[in-house]
Amino acid sequence: MGFNVKKYIPIIIHILFCIIILFIPLLIMTRNGTMVDKHYLGYFLRTSVLIVLFYINYLILIDKFLFKKQFLLYFAINIGLIIVLMSFQNFIFDILAGLTPPNIEELGERIHRTPPPSFKEMRIIGDYTLIVLSIGMSVALKATMRWHKDSINFESVKSAQLEADLRNLRSQLNPHFLFNTLNNIYSLIAIDSPKAQEAVHMLSRLLRYVLYENDQKFVSVDKEIEFTKNYIDLMRLRLNPNVKLNVLIRDEGCKNQIASLMFMTLIENAFKHGINNTDESFIDIKILVEENKGILCTVENSISESNEAMESKNSGIGLSNLKKRLDLLYPGKYQFETKKQDNAFTALLRINF
């Protein structure tokens, strides 16, 4: 097991921060080029108290009490800590004052710059203000780090849920596609056996794509277009002469990728519900690919009263499944509309790259 440098980077940063805060004044707290020891010791003691309070809160109290909503206990412990640390600080100051011999020149300076009567009170207010700020900074930093960690965990859970939802939808889609295609071939066997054999061969190529080539979330546009063309050719075999099929697919050599089987539901529904064995019917399919914009797919088919009843009865997972996949894969980046008008059903799907 190797040494993980990243694990210790935050600790190193905290240590360097404390060193800088405590010892940088050694370079600037001078008088006439020499260090005034007691001035630095006063700064060192006060800053040490702030650092101790900061890290006791940051490492222990915030997680153990504040985040568990034990507010009274949290504030009580902090008040006790402040009293203890300030008493210790004042005790050290008193000892240092007793050990330090008076300096005549400095006493003379003090006489000429006698502070106002409220100086001591202002010093106390300043100390306690810095203490409150120190504790507040520890709470803010801890809360920010917790929020960041929770955000990462939430995104991980959300991503895992997304993958699970997509796998579930794909597992529904592939058997759905296979079931409908086998039904079409079954009906074709009784009508035209050679065509049925050709359909089985074409189906094997489609299944190879479904089972092996599109196991990724996204596939290249040209592969998806080729698969769509093959599927349309397979469905064309079972059409009656009274069905007019118009197909326009324009691909300008797009190198982008798209989620697999996105158009299959719309085309499948058109062949399932747009064919009438007795009346004139039609299916119009248009897929236009633009390199820098996206893909526009429109499918329009005729519907009769019998087909419309069958559609409402056997709608299955088709369009709702497609809508769920679009919401998961292209949130805010797609347009999906369907409408029925004058015995015709139209579906429009636009996906932006």
C-alpha positions in Angstrom: 0.0 0.0 0.0 1.6 3.2 -1.2 1.9 6.5 0.5 -1.1 8.7 -0.3 0.1 12.3 -0.5 -3.3 13.7 -1.2 -4.6 12.4 2.1 -2.1 14.6 4.0 -2.3 17.7 2.0 -5.1 19.3 4.1 -3.1 18.6 7.3 0.0 20.2 5.8 -2.0 23.2 4.8 -3.3 23.7 8.3 0.1 23.3 9.8 1.6 25.9 7.4 -1.3 28.3 8.1 -0.6 28.1 11.9 3.1 28.6 11.4 2.6 31.6 9.2 0.0 33.2 11.6 2.2 32.6 14.7 5.7 33.5 13.3 5.3 35.9 10.5 5.1 38.8 13.0 8.8 38.0 13.9 9.6 39.7 10.5 7.5 42.8 11.0 7.0 43.4 14.8 10.2 45.4 15.4 11.2 48.6 16.9 14.3 50.4 15.7 15.3 47.2 13.9 15.0 45.0 17.0 12.2 42.7 18.2 10.2 43.8 21.3 9.9 40.5 23.0 6.8 41.2 25.2 4.9 42.6 22.2 5.4 39.4 20.3 4.7 37.3 23.4 1.3 39.1 23.8 0.5 38.5 20.1 1.6 34.9 20.4 -0.6 34.2 23.4 -3.7 35.8 22.0 -3.3 34.2 18.6 -2.7 30.8 20.2 -5.9 31.1 22.1 -7.8 31.8 18.8 -6.1 28.9 17.1 -6.9 26.5 20.0 -10.6 27.5 20.0 -10.7 27.3 16.2 -9.4 23.7 16.0 -11.3 22.4 19.1 -14.5 23.5 17.3 -13.3 22.4 13.9 -12.1 19.0 14.9 -14.5 18.0 17.8 -17.3 20.3 18.9 -19.0 21.1 15.6 -19.4 17.5 14.5 -20.2 16.1 17.9 -22.6 18.8 19.1 -23.5 21.5 16.6 -24.3 19.3 13.6 -26.3 17.0 15.9 -28.4 20.0 17.0 -27.2 20.0 20.6 -27.0 23.8 20.5 -27.2 24.5 24.2 -24.4 22.1 25.0 -22.3 23.4 22.2 -22.5 27.0 23.4 -22.0 26.0 27.0 -18.8 24.1 26.2 -17.5 27.0 24.1 -18.2 29.5 26.9 -16.4 27.3 29.4 -13.4 27.0 27.0 -13.3 30.8 26.5 -13.3 31.4 30.3 -10.6 28.8 30.9 -8.3 30.0 28.0 -8.8 33.7 28.8 -8.0 33.1 32.4 -4.9 31.2 31.4 -3.9 34.0 29.0 -4.3 36.7 31.7 -2.4 34.5 34.2 0.5 34.3 31.8 0.4 38.0 31.1 0.5 38.7 34.9 3.6 36.4 35.3 5.3 38.1 32.4 4.6 41.5 33.8 6.1 40.5 37.1 9.2 39.1 35.5 9.8 42.0 33.2 11.8 44.9 34.8 10.4 48.3 34.0 12.0 50.3 31.2 12.6 53.9 32.2 12.4 55.2 28.6 9.2 53.2 27.9 7.6 54.5 31.1 8.4 58.0 29.9 6.7 57.3 26.6 3.6 55.8 28.4 3.3 59.0 30.4 3.2 61.2 27.3 0.8 58.8 25.5 -1.6 57.9 28.4 -4.4 55.8 26.9 -8.0 56.9 27.6 -9.8 55.2 30.6 -11.7 52.9 28.3 -8.5 51.4 26.7 -8.7 48.2 28.8 -12.3 47.7 28.1 -11.7 48.2 24.4 -8.9 45.6 24.5 -11.3 43.1 26.2 -14.0 43.8 23.7 -11.5 43.3 20.8 -10.3 40.0 22.3 -13.7 38.6 22.6 -14.7 39.8 19.2 -11.8 38.0 17.7 -12.8 34.9 19.7 -16.3 35.0 18.2 -14.9 35.5 14.7 -12.5 32.6 15.2 -15.3 30.2 16.2 -17.6 31.5 13.5 -14.9 30.9 10.9 -14.5 27.3 12.1 -18.2 26.8 11.8 -18.4 28.3 8.3 -15.4 26.3 7.1 -16.8 23.0 8.5 -20.2 23.7 7.1 -18.8 24.5 3.7 -16.7 21.3 3.7 -19.7 19.3 4.8 -21.9 20.8 2.1 -19.2 20.1 -0.5 -18.9 16.5 0.7 -22.7 16.0 0.7 -22.9 17.5 -2.8 -20.3 15.0 -4.1 -22.2 12.1 -2.4 -25.5 13.3 -3.8 -24.0 13.5 -7.3 -22.6 10.0 -6.9 -26.0 8.6 -5.7 -27.7 10.6 -8.5 -25.3 9.2 -11.1 -25.7 5.6 -9.8 -29.5 6.0 -9.9 -29.3 7.4 -13.4 -27.3 4.4 -14.6 -29.7 2.0 -12.9 -32.7 3.8 -14.4 -31.2 3.7 -17.9 -30.3 0.0 -17.5 -33.9 -0.7 -16.5 -35.3 1.2 -19.5 -32.9 -0.4 -21.9 -33.8 -3.9 -20.5 -37.4 -3.0 -21.3 -36.7 -1.6 -24.7 -34.7 -4.4 -26.2 -37.3 -7.2 -25.5 -40.0 -4.8 -26.6 -38.3 -4.3 -29.9 -37.6 -8.0 -30.3 -41.2 -9.0 -29.4 -42.8 -6.6 -32.0 -40.3 -7.7 -34.7 -40.9 -11.4 -34.2 -44.6 -10.7 -34.4 -44.1 -9.0 -37.8 -42.0 -12.0 -39.1 -44.6 -14.4 -37.8 -47.3 -12.7 -39.8 -45.0 -12.6 -42.8 -44.3 -16.4 -42.8 -47.9 -17.2 -43.9 -47.8 -14.5 -46.6 -44.4 -14.9 -48.2 -41.9 -17.5 -47.0 -38.9 -16.2 -48.9 -39.5 -12.7 -47.5 -39.8 -14.2 -44.0 -36.4 -15.9 -44.4 -34.9 -12.6 -45.6 -36.5 -10.9 -42.6 -34.9 -13.4 -40.2 -31.5 -12.7 -41.7 -32.0 -9.0 -41.3 -33.3 -9.4 -37.8 -30.1 -11.3 -36.9 -28.0 -8.2 -38.0 -30.2 -5.9 -36.0 -30.0 -8.1 -32.9 -26.2 -8.2 -33.2 -26.3 -4.4 -32.9 -28.8 -4.4 -30.1 -27.0 -7.0 -28.0 -23.3 -6.3 -28.7 -22.6 -3.0 -30.4 -24.9 -0.6 -28.4 -24.0 -1.7 -24.9 -22.6 1.8 -24.3 -24.9 4.6 -23.2 -24.0 6.6 -26.4 -23.2 5.3 -29.9 -22.0 7.2 -33.0 -24.7 8.8 -35.1 -23.7 6.9 -38.3 -24.2 3.5 -36.6 -27.5 4.5 -35.2 -28.6 5.8 -38.6 -27.5 2.6 -40.3 -29.4 0.5 -37.7 -32.5 2.6 -38.3 -32.3 2.1 -42.1 -31.9 -1.6 -41.6 -34.9 -1.7 -39.3 -37.0 0.2 -41.8 -36.0 -2.2 -44.6 -37.0 -5.1 -42.4 -40.4 -3.5 -41.7 -40.8 -2.7 -45.4 -41.0 -6.4 -46.2 -44.4 -6.9 -44.7 -46.1 -3.8 -46.2 -49.1 -4.2 -48.4 -49.4 -2.4 -51.7 -51.9 0.0 -50.2 -49.3 1.4 -47.8 -47.2 4.3 -48.9 -43.9 4.5 -47.2 -41.8 7.6 -47.6 -38.4 7.8 -46.0 -36.0 10.7 -46.0 -32.7 10.2 -44.0 -30.1 12.9 -44.5 -26.8 12.4 -42.6 -24.0 14.9 -43.4 -21.2 12.7 -42.0 -21.9 13.7 -38.4 -19.2 12.6 -36.0 -21.2 13.2 -32.8 -22.8 10.5 -30.6 -26.3 9.9 -29.6 -28.1 7.6 -27.2 -28.9 4.3 -28.9 -32.4 3.3 -30.2 -33.8 6.8 -29.6 -35.9 6.8 -32.8 -37.0 3.1 -32.6 -40.1 3.7 -30.6 -41.5 6.3 -33.0 -40.8 4.2 -36.1 -42.0 1.1 -34.5 -45.3 2.7 -33.5 -45.7 4.0 -37.1 -45.5 0.5 -38.5 -47.6 -1.0 -35.8 -50.4 1.5 -35.9 -50.1 3.2 -39.3 -50.8 0.1 -41.5 -54.3 -0.7 -42.5 -54.9 -3.9 -44.4 -58.0 -2.7 -46.2 -57.8 1.1 -46.6 -55.1 3.4 -48.0 -52.5 4.2 -45.4 -49.2 6.0 -45.2 -46.0 6.3 -43.2 -43.7 9.3 -43.5 -40.3 9.1 -41.8 -37.8 12.0 -41.8 -34.4 12.0 -40.0 -32.2 15.1 -40.6 -28.8 15.2 -39.0 -27.0 18.6 -38.7 -23.4 18.4 -37.5 -23.3 21.4 -35.1 -27.0 21.5 -34.1 -28.5 18.1 -33.6 -31.0 15.6 -35.0 -34.6 16.1 -36.0 -36.8 13.1 -36.4 -40.4 13.4 -37.5 -42.7 10.4 -38.0 -46.2 10.7 -39.4 -48.6 7.8 -40.0 -52.3 7.3 -40.8 -54.6 5.8 -38.2 -58.0 4.3 -38.5 -60.6 3.7 -35.8 -59.5 0.1 -35.3 -55.8 1.0 -35.0 -56.6 3.9 -32.7 -58.5 1.5 -30.3 -55.7 -1.0 -30.5 -53.1 1.8 -29.8 -54.9 2.9 -26.6 -55.3 -0.7 -25.5 -51.7 -1.8 -26.2 -49.7 1.4 -25.8 -47.3 -0.5 -23.5 -44.0 1.1 -22.5 -43.3 2.8 -25.8 -43.7 6.6 -25.7 -43.5 6.9 -21.9 -40.3 4.8 -22.0 -38.9 7.2 -24.6 -39.9 10.3 -22.6 -38.1 8.9 -19.5 -34.9 8.2 -21.4 -35.0 11.7 -22.8 -35.4 13.2 -19.4 -32.5 11.2 -18.0 -30.1 11.6 -21.0 -31.0 15.0 -22.4 -32.5 17.2 -19.7 -33.4 20.5 -21.2 -31.8 19.6 -24.6 -34.6 18.0 -26.4 -38.0 18.6 -27.9 -40.6 15.9 -28.0 -44.1 16.4 -29.3 -47.0 14.2 -30.4 -50.4 15.0 -31.9 -53.4 13.4 -33.6 -55.1 15.4 -36.3 -57.3 14.4 -39.2 -56.8 10.6 -38.8 -53.0 11.1 -38.7 -50.6 10.7 -35.8 -47.4 12.9 -35.8 -44.4 12.6 -33.6 -41.5 15.1 -33.5 -38.2 14.5 -31.7 -35.4 17.0 -31.8 -32.2 16.3 -29.9 -29.6 19.0 -29.5 -25.9 18.1 -29.5 
